[in-house]
Amino acid sequence: MIYSNNTPRLDLHGMDREITRILVKEFLMDCLALHYDLAIIIHGIGTGALKKEVHELLKHLKIVESYKLDNFNSGVTIVKLKKVDK
């Protein structure tokens, strides 16, 4: 998955797990509504708690086709959204 500077991003630095779940869901729903096929979630490295929370949520969201850590920055997850009919 290749993304550009125009790919929407959500920075979760300093957020707790509960707020993270809310923000990620809203962010991805907005991206889907705006017909983006990729989104970037910046969770940071830290203890790994936010990354774990984000990945657990992404596993269960039906609008997510796939996701993976950025090859060059393990504090970033790239999300591929499912295509929706217009």
C-alpha positions in Angstrom: 0.0 0.0 0.0 1.5 3.2 -1.1 0.3 6.5 0.3 1.0 10.1 -0.5 1.0 13.5 1.3 -2.7 13.8 0.4 -3.7 10.6 2.3 -5.8 11.5 5.4 -4.1 11.1 8.7 -5.1 10.7 12.3 -2.5 11.4 15.0 -3.4 9.7 18.3 -0.3 10.8 20.3 -1.4 11.5 23.9 -4.8 9.8 23.6 -6.1 7.1 25.9 -7.6 3.8 24.6 -11.3 4.8 25.0 -10.8 8.1 23.1 -8.7 6.2 20.5 -11.6 3.8 19.7 -14.0 6.7 19.2 -11.6 8.8 17.1 -10.5 5.9 14.8 -14.1 4.9 14.1 -15.2 8.4 13.3 -12.0 9.1 11.2 -12.5 6.0 9.1 -16.2 6.6 8.6 -15.3 10.1 7.4 -12.6 8.8 5.0 -15.1 6.3 3.6 -17.7 9.0 3.1 -15.2 11.1 1.3 -14.2 8.1 -1.0 -10.7 7.7 0.2 -9.3 4.2 -0.2 -6.4 4.6 2.2 -6.0 6.2 5.6 -3.0 6.7 7.9 -3.3 6.2 11.7 -0.3 7.5 13.7 -0.3 5.7 17.1 3.3 6.1 17.9 5.6 3.4 19.3 5.7 3.9 23.1 4.5 0.9 25.1 2.5 -0.5 22.1 -0.8 -0.1 23.9 -2.4 2.3 21.3 -1.1 0.2 18.4 -2.6 -2.9 20.0 -5.9 -1.0 20.6 -6.0 0.3 17.0 -5.2 -3.1 15.4 -7.8 -4.8 17.6 -10.5 -2.3 16.5 -9.4 -2.5 12.8 -9.8 -6.3 12.9 -13.5 -5.9 13.7 -14.5 -2.9 11.5 -16.4 -4.1 8.4 -15.3 -1.0 6.4 -11.6 -2.1 6.7 -10.3 -4.3 3.9 -6.8 -4.6 5.3 -4.2 -2.8 7.4 -0.4 -3.0 8.1 2.4 -1.2 9.8 4.3 1.2 7.7 7.5 -0.5 6.5 9.6 2.5 7.6 7.8 3.6 10.8 6.3 1.1 13.2 4.4 3.9 14.9 2.1 4.2 11.8 -0.6 1.9 10.5 -1.8 2.1 6.9 -5.5 1.2 6.5 -7.1 0.1 3.2 -10.8 0.8 3.2 -13.4 -1.3 1.4 -14.8 0.2 -1.8 -18.4 1.4 -1.5 -20.8 1.8 -4.4 -21.5 5.5 -5.2 
